[in-house]
Amino acid sequence: MGKKYKLKTHKATAKRFRVTGGGKVVRTKGGKSHLRRRTSRRTKAKFTTMLPVASSEVKRVKALAPYLKHYKANPPA
């Protein structure tokens, strides 16, 4: 019997995406870090929502981070 190999997780992908309880891949919006002084409160509040990833990109995200569904919001240290 051959040896089984572990797949390497693409760390940038693992940090940017989460999997919900229902299995949807979600992401946060960009533009939250700096240069927000002139941005209205309403616009800044909209940055907090998680958006579902487009169906065409889900396959790529799952390939880059194969264990994402196992560690939803609490990745191992």
C-alpha positions as CSV (number, residue, x, y, z in Angstrom):
1,M,0.0,0.0,0.0
2,G,1.4,3.4,-1.0
3,K,2.1,6.3,1.3
4,K,-0.6,9.0,1.6
5,Y,0.6,12.5,1.3
6,K,-0.8,15.6,2.9
7,L,-1.7,18.6,0.7
8,K,-0.2,21.9,1.4
9,T,-2.6,24.8,2.2
10,H,-2.1,28.1,0.4
11,K,-1.9,30.3,3.4
12,A,-3.0,33.5,1.8
13,T,-6.2,31.8,0.6
14,A,-6.8,30.3,4.0
15,K,-6.6,33.8,5.6
16,R,-8.9,35.4,3.2
17,F,-11.8,32.9,3.0
18,R,-14.1,31.1,5.4
19,V,-16.6,28.3,5.0
20,T,-20.0,28.7,6.6
21,G,-21.9,25.9,8.3
22,G,-23.9,25.3,5.2
23,G,-20.8,24.9,3.1
24,K,-20.7,28.3,1.3
25,V,-17.3,29.9,0.8
26,V,-17.4,33.6,1.9
27,R,-15.0,36.5,1.9
28,T,-14.6,39.9,3.4
29,K,-14.5,43.1,1.4
30,G,-11.2,44.9,0.7
31,G,-10.4,48.5,1.5
32,K,-10.7,48.2,5.3
33,S,-7.2,48.9,6.4
34,H,-6.3,52.5,5.8
35,L,-7.2,55.7,3.9
36,R,-10.7,55.6,5.5
37,R,-10.9,59.0,7.1
38,R,-13.0,60.6,4.4
39,T,-15.2,57.5,4.0
40,S,-18.7,57.8,5.3
41,R,-19.9,55.8,8.3
42,R,-22.5,54.0,6.1
43,T,-19.8,52.9,3.7
44,K,-17.5,51.7,6.5
45,A,-20.3,49.7,8.0
46,K,-20.8,47.9,4.7
47,F,-17.2,46.6,4.9
48,T,-18.1,44.3,7.8
49,T,-20.4,42.1,5.8
50,M,-19.2,38.7,4.4
51,L,-19.9,38.1,0.8
52,P,-20.4,34.8,-0.9
53,V,-17.7,33.9,-3.4
54,A,-18.7,33.7,-7.0
55,S,-19.5,30.1,-8.1
56,S,-16.7,30.2,-10.7
57,E,-14.1,30.9,-8.0
58,V,-15.2,28.4,-5.4
59,K,-13.5,25.5,-7.1
60,R,-10.1,27.4,-7.1
61,V,-10.5,28.4,-3.5
62,K,-11.2,24.8,-2.4
63,A,-8.2,23.5,-4.4
64,L,-5.8,26.0,-2.8
65,A,-7.2,25.4,0.7
66,P,-8.4,21.8,0.8
67,Y,-8.8,21.7,4.7
68,L,-10.7,25.0,4.9
69,K,-14.0,23.2,5.7
70,H,-12.4,21.4,8.7
71,Y,-11.3,24.6,10.4
72,K,-14.0,27.1,9.8
73,A,-13.3,30.0,12.2
74,N,-10.7,28.4,14.5
75,P,-7.6,27.3,12.6
76,P,-5.1,25.2,14.4
77,A,-2.2,27.2,16.0
